[in-house]
Amino acid sequence: MVVVFRSRDFAPRDRADATRVAMQEQSVPSRVVLENPERVDSLMEVWSYGAASIFRSVMTGYRLQRTPRQVKAGPAEMLAIAVQEINVGYSDQFDTRRVLPIGDLFVIDLNAPYDYLLPRYGSAQCLHVPIDAVGLPPEVVRAAAGRLAASPLHTMMTAHIGELTRQAERLSVDPSASVLGDTSVELVRALLASAYDIDYARGLMAEVLLPRIRAYVRRHLGDADLSPEHIADAHDISPRRLFRLCAEAGFSLEQWIIAERLTGARADLARPELADVPIAAVARRWGFVNNAHFSRRFRDMFGIAPRDWRRIAPREFGAESTQPCGRSRFDEPQAP
């Protein structure tokens, strides 16, 4: 945890001024009005994810106002995407006033005047991403800010910010932290573009969703009930949208799943240490519940029956060359 400010570290008489300064240092020039300066209690945390970062503030009531003069004097380099965490907040930007209940996702364009109010003790989780990296026109950001719920990525973005915050101590020091930051930028871009107009965002949606969909499917290849409906539900999109994404990328989802399963089963059947495992058990491990269907699809794809492949593969090709990842589903912990 990276605690950048704790009001209790200061003498009581200095806490209000220190809190105002800390809030501005973590954001942009603005006016910080404390609800009760005599009894302010605040905690601010920041975690870095490469070009992106998470800022979390937990504090007694306050108001944050950014004026046109401050915008002009100090342009911001970051865009803020936030989730209201504790207690209800209120925002006013682009002539739109909003109530922000717990769990609500909202955008603050730091390059436009705004007014944010948290009337009592509460908190928010805020993802900061570089405006230049997001690369969307200001008018798109402005229009999207008022209709984030229209984006099919709304729930995913909310969960993403929550995980980056809850798992920050582990994720922010992981070697892949900068990759998570880049992913966050791409997700923000697709969120805003799709909230603005789904057709405008079609290509961006595919860039964000398809890698996630592929990774999800590979983790669940052994689930016999893996279906387009389950996959779509896991990504908060409709099955129709899922099929369209795959079609636009030039592949059939169902055929790709079968091919991935067959490839995994083929690798396991070539492993000498699994020679005593029945072929039917290998097939079930890769999501095939019908032995005849598995054998037919295996022969169609590889031109040889599973039993014959198991017999010749270790001798002709060597087990290592047929196991791309050096790992089998039989190596995974078994459910009791």
C-alpha positions in Angstrom: 0.0 0.0 0.0 1.3 3.4 -0.9 -0.1 5.9 1.6 0.8 9.4 0.2 -1.1 11.3 2.9 -2.6 10.7 6.3 -4.0 13.7 8.2 -3.4 12.1 11.5 0.3 12.4 10.9 -0.1 16.2 11.4 -0.9 18.3 14.4 -4.6 19.0 14.6 -4.2 22.7 13.8 -2.4 21.8 10.5 -4.6 19.0 9.3 -7.0 21.1 7.2 -4.3 23.0 5.3 -2.3 19.8 4.8 -5.3 18.0 3.4 -6.1 20.8 0.9 -2.5 20.8 -0.3 -2.4 17.0 -0.6 -5.6 16.8 -2.5 -4.4 19.3 -5.1 -1.0 17.5 -5.4 -2.7 14.3 -6.3 -5.1 15.9 -8.8 -5.0 19.3 -10.5 -5.3 22.9 -9.3 -8.7 23.3 -7.8 -10.6 24.7 -4.8 -10.9 22.3 -1.9 -13.6 23.2 0.6 -13.7 21.0 3.8 -17.1 20.4 5.4 -15.6 20.7 8.9 -12.0 22.0 8.9 -11.8 21.6 12.6 -12.4 17.8 12.5 -11.0 16.8 9.2 -9.8 13.2 8.8 -8.3 12.1 5.5 -6.3 9.3 4.0 -5.0 9.3 0.4 -3.4 6.3 -1.4 -1.8 6.0 -4.8 -0.7 3.0 -6.8 1.1 3.2 -10.1 0.4 0.9 -13.1 2.8 2.2 -15.6 1.2 5.2 -17.4 -2.0 4.8 -15.4 -2.6 5.0 -11.7 -5.2 4.5 -9.0 -5.9 7.2 -6.5 -8.1 6.5 -3.5 -9.3 9.1 -1.0 -11.1 8.3 2.2 -12.1 11.4 4.2 -14.6 13.5 5.9 -16.9 15.7 3.8 -15.5 18.0 1.2 -16.1 19.8 -2.0 -13.8 19.9 -5.0 -14.3 22.7 -7.5 -12.2 23.5 -10.7 -12.9 26.8 -12.3 -12.4 27.9 -16.0 -9.5 30.0 -14.9 -7.8 27.1 -13.2 -8.4 24.9 -16.3 -6.8 27.6 -18.5 -3.9 28.1 -16.1 -3.1 24.4 -15.6 -4.2 22.0 -18.3 -4.4 18.4 -17.1 -2.6 15.5 -18.7 -4.8 12.9 -17.2 -8.5 11.8 -17.5 -10.3 10.6 -14.3 -12.6 7.5 -14.3 -14.0 7.0 -10.8 -16.2 4.6 -8.8 -18.1 6.0 -5.7 -17.1 3.6 -2.9 -18.4 4.9 0.4 -21.5 7.1 0.8 -23.3 9.1 -1.9 -21.5 11.8 -3.8 -22.7 14.5 -6.3 -21.1 15.8 -9.5 -21.8 18.8 -11.8 -20.0 19.0 -15.1 -21.0 19.9 -18.7 -24.3 21.4 -17.3 -25.3 17.9 -16.0 -25.8 17.3 -12.3 -25.6 13.8 -11.1 -26.2 11.8 -7.9 -23.5 9.2 -7.4 -24.7 6.3 -5.4 -22.2 3.7 -4.1 -20.8 1.7 -6.9 -21.6 4.3 -9.5 -19.1 4.8 -12.4 -18.4 8.4 -13.5 -16.0 10.4 -15.6 -14.4 13.7 -14.7 -12.8 15.6 -17.5 -10.0 17.5 -15.7 -9.7 19.9 -18.6 -13.2 21.3 -18.1 -14.8 23.0 -15.0 -16.4 20.7 -12.6 -17.9 20.5 -9.1 -17.7 17.3 -7.0 -19.3 17.1 -3.5 -19.0 14.4 -0.9 -21.2 15.8 2.0 -20.0 13.4 4.7 -17.4 10.8 5.4 -16.8 8.7 2.3 -14.5 7.6 -0.5 -14.0 7.1 -4.2 -11.6 5.0 -6.3 -10.2 6.9 -9.2 -8.3 5.6 -12.2 -6.1 8.2 -13.9 -5.1 7.6 -17.5 -3.2 9.9 -19.9 -5.5 11.9 -22.1 -3.2 11.6 -25.1 -3.0 7.9 -24.8 -6.8 7.6 -24.7 -6.8 9.6 -28.0 -10.5 10.5 -28.2 -11.8 14.0 -29.3 -13.0 16.2 -26.4 -16.5 16.2 -27.8 -16.6 12.4 -27.6 -15.5 12.4 -24.0 -18.0 15.0 -23.1 -20.9 13.2 -24.7 -19.9 9.8 -23.3 -19.6 11.1 -19.8 -23.3 11.6 -19.5 -24.2 8.1 -20.7 -21.6 5.6 -19.5 -24.4 3.1 -18.6 -25.1 2.7 -22.3 -21.7 1.1 -22.9 -21.6 -2.7 -22.8 -18.3 -2.2 -21.0 -19.8 -0.3 -18.1 -19.8 -3.2 -15.6 -16.4 -4.5 -16.7 -14.8 -1.0 -16.2 -16.4 -0.7 -12.7 -15.0 -4.2 -11.8 -11.6 -3.4 -13.3 -11.2 -0.3 -11.2 -12.3 -2.2 -8.1 -9.8 -5.0 -8.7 -6.9 -2.6 -9.4 -7.7 -1.0 -6.0 -8.4 -4.1 -3.9 -5.5 -6.0 -5.2 -3.2 -3.0 -5.5 -0.6 -4.1 -3.0 0.1 -7.2 -5.1 -0.7 -6.0 -8.7 1.1 -2.7 -8.6 4.5 -4.4 -7.8 4.0 -7.2 -10.3 6.2 -7.2 -13.4 3.1 -7.0 -15.5 1.8 -3.8 -13.7 2.6 -1.6 -16.8 0.7 -4.0 -19.0 -2.3 -3.6 -16.7 -1.9 0.1 -17.1 -1.9 -0.2 -20.9 -5.0 -2.4 -20.7 -6.7 0.2 -18.5 -6.1 2.8 -21.2 -7.6 0.6 -23.9 -10.6 -0.2 -21.7 -11.2 3.5 -21.0 -11.0 4.3 -24.7 -13.5 1.6 -25.6 -15.8 2.5 -22.7 -16.0 6.1 -23.8 -16.3 5.4 -27.5 -19.0 2.8 -27.0 -20.9 5.1 -24.7 -20.7 7.8 -27.3 -21.8 5.5 -30.2 -21.6 1.7 -30.5 -20.8 1.8 -34.2 -18.1 4.4 -33.6 -16.5 2.0 -31.1 -16.8 -1.3 -33.0 -13.1 -1.7 -33.7 -12.1 -0.6 -30.2 -14.6 -3.0 -28.6 -13.0 -5.9 -30.5 -9.5 -4.9 -29.5 -10.5 -4.9 -25.8 -12.9 -7.8 -25.6 -11.4 -10.4 -27.9 -8.2 -11.0 -26.0 -10.2 -11.3 -22.8 -12.7 -13.7 -24.4 -9.9 -15.9 -25.7 -8.2 -16.0 -22.4 -11.4 -16.8 -20.6 -12.2 -19.7 -23.0 -8.7 -21.1 -22.6 -9.1 -21.2 -18.8 -12.5 -23.0 -19.1 -11.8 -25.4 -22.0 -12.4 -28.3 -19.6 -15.9 -27.1 -18.6 -18.3 -29.3 -20.5 -21.0 -26.6 -20.1 -18.9 -23.9 -21.7 -21.3 -22.2 -24.0 -21.6 -18.9 -25.9 -24.2 -17.9 -23.3 -21.8 -18.4 -20.4 -19.0 -16.6 -22.2 -21.2 -13.7 -23.1 -22.5 -13.4 -19.6 -19.0 -13.5 -18.1 -18.2 -10.4 -20.3 -21.5 -8.5 -19.8 -22.5 -8.7 -23.5 -25.2 -10.5 -25.3 -24.5 -13.8 -27.2 -25.5 -12.0 -30.4 -22.8 -9.4 -29.7 -20.3 -12.1 -28.9 -20.9 -13.9 -32.2 -20.7 -10.6 -34.1 -17.3 -9.8 -32.5 -15.9 -13.2 -33.5 -17.3 -13.0 -37.0 -15.8 -9.5 -37.5 -12.4 -11.0 -36.4 -12.8 -13.8 -39.0 -13.4 -16.9 -36.9 -16.2 -19.1 -35.6 -16.3 -19.2 -31.8 -17.7 -22.7 -31.6 -15.2 -24.2 -34.1 -12.3 -22.4 -32.4 -13.3 -23.8 -29.0 -13.4 -27.3 -30.5 -10.0 -26.9 -32.1 -8.5 -25.7 -28.9 -9.9 -28.6 -27.0 -8.7 -31.1 -29.6 -5.2 -29.6 -29.6 -5.0 -29.9 -25.8 -6.3 -33.5 -25.9 -3.8 -34.4 -28.7 -0.9 -33.1 -26.5 -2.1 -35.1 -23.5 -2.5 -38.3 -25.5 1.2 -38.0 -26.6 2.5 -37.8 -23.1 4.1 -41.1 -21.9 3.2 -40.4 -18.3 -0.5 -40.3 -19.2 -0.4 -43.6 -21.1 -2.5 -45.4 -18.5 -5.2 -42.7 -18.4 -8.2 -43.9 -20.5 -8.8 -41.9 -23.7 -12.3 -41.2 -22.6 -10.9 -39.6 -19.4 -8.6 -37.4 -21.5 -11.5 -36.3 -23.7 -13.6 -35.4 -20.6 -10.8 -33.4 -19.2 -11.0 -31.2 -22.4 -14.7 -30.8 -22.3 -15.9 -33.7 -24.5 -18.7 -35.7 -23.0 -19.4 -37.9 -26.0 -16.6 -40.4 -26.9 -17.8 -41.0 -30.4 -18.1 -37.3 -31.1 -14.5 -36.8 -29.7 -13.1 -39.5 -31.9 -14.8 -38.3 -35.0 -13.7 -34.7 -34.5 -10.2 -35.8 -33.6 -9.9 -37.8 -36.9 -11.4 -35.0 -38.9 -8.9 -32.5 -37.6 -5.7 -34.6 -37.4 -6.4 -37.4 -39.9 -5.8 -40.1 -37.4 -7.8 -41.8 -34.6 -7.0 -40.9 -31.0 -5.9 -44.4 -30.1 -3.5 -44.6 -33.1 -2.1 -41.1 -32.3 -1.4 -42.2 -28.7 0.5 -45.2 -30.0 2.8 -43.5 -32.5 3.2 -40.0 -31.1 5.8 -40.6 -28.3 7.9 -42.7 -30.6 7.6 -40.7 -33.8 7.5 -37.1 -32.5 8.5 -37.0 -28.8 6.2 -36.0 -26.1 7.8 -32.5 -25.6 7.1 -31.4 -29.1 3.4 -32.1 -28.7 2.9 -30.3 -25.4 3.2 -26.6 -26.2 3.0 -25.3 -22.7 4.7 -28.3 -20.9 1.5 -28.7 -18.8 -1.5 -30.9 -18.9 -4.9 -30.5 -17.4 -4.0 -33.6 -15.4 -1.4 -31.6 -13.6 -4.0 -29.2 -12.2 -5.3 -29.7 -8.7 -8.4 -31.9 -8.6 -11.6 -30.9 -7.0 -12.5 -33.1 -4.0 
